[in-house]
Amino acid sequence: MVVTDSRKRRDGKYIECIGYFNPVARGQEVRLNLDVEKLSHWQGVGAQLSDRVHALTKEYAKKNPALIPEAGKAA
């Protein structure tokens, strides 16, 4: 998963890598890895999540509830 400028090509240069998703992970392989701090930073400066990344973030939050800050709580 990467942060990219919406005016750039989809497969073009990206700003920052914030995680990865392996849809065919088996056994001990990691299926989803996400840097929550970087994600929060980019959302804080106005970045918008794609529908797929939003769904993956929800999935990640279910498996790692301590890592995702609760919505609505002041920092």
C-alpha positions as CSV (number, residue, x, y, z in Angstrom):
1,M,0.0,0.0,0.0
2,V,1.4,3.4,-1.0
3,V,0.6,7.1,-0.7
4,T,0.4,8.7,-4.1
5,D,-0.7,12.0,-5.6
6,S,-4.1,11.7,-7.2
7,R,-2.8,13.6,-10.3
8,K,-0.2,10.9,-11.0
9,R,-0.5,7.7,-12.9
10,R,-1.7,4.7,-10.9
11,D,1.5,2.8,-11.4
12,G,3.7,5.8,-11.3
13,K,6.1,7.1,-8.7
14,Y,4.7,7.0,-5.1
15,I,5.3,9.3,-2.1
16,E,5.6,6.7,0.6
17,C,5.0,3.0,1.2
18,I,2.8,2.4,4.3
19,G,2.3,-1.3,4.2
20,Y,1.6,-4.4,2.0
21,F,-1.1,-6.9,1.3
22,N,-0.6,-10.5,0.1
23,P,-3.9,-11.9,-0.9
24,V,-2.5,-15.4,-1.4
25,A,-0.6,-15.8,1.9
26,R,-0.4,-19.3,3.2
27,G,0.7,-20.8,6.5
28,Q,3.0,-18.5,8.4
29,E,3.1,-15.8,5.7
30,V,1.9,-12.4,6.7
31,R,-1.3,-11.4,4.7
32,L,-1.6,-7.8,5.7
33,N,1.0,-5.4,7.2
34,L,0.2,-1.7,7.8
35,D,2.1,1.1,9.4
36,V,-0.7,2.7,11.5
37,E,1.3,5.8,12.4
38,K,2.1,6.6,8.8
39,L,-1.6,6.0,7.8
40,S,-2.8,8.3,10.6
41,H,-0.3,11.0,9.5
42,W,-1.4,10.9,5.9
43,Q,-5.1,10.9,6.8
44,G,-4.4,13.9,9.1
45,V,-3.0,15.9,6.2
46,G,-6.0,15.2,4.0
47,A,-5.2,11.9,2.2
48,Q,-8.2,9.8,1.2
49,L,-8.3,6.0,1.4
50,S,-9.4,4.0,-1.6
51,D,-12.4,1.7,-1.0
52,R,-10.1,-1.4,-0.9
53,V,-7.6,0.2,1.5
54,H,-10.5,1.3,3.8
55,A,-11.8,-2.3,3.9
56,L,-8.2,-3.7,4.6
57,T,-7.8,-1.1,7.4
58,K,-11.0,-2.4,9.0
59,E,-9.8,-5.9,8.7
60,Y,-6.4,-5.0,10.2
61,A,-8.2,-3.2,13.1
62,K,-10.2,-6.4,13.9
63,K,-7.0,-8.5,14.2
64,N,-4.9,-5.8,15.9
65,P,-7.3,-3.7,18.1
66,A,-4.6,-2.3,20.3
67,L,-2.7,-0.8,17.4
68,I,-5.6,1.2,15.9
69,P,-6.7,4.3,17.9
70,E,-10.4,4.5,18.6
71,A,-12.4,6.9,16.4
72,G,-13.7,9.9,18.2
73,K,-11.1,10.0,21.0
74,A,-8.9,13.0,21.3
75,A,-5.2,12.3,21.2
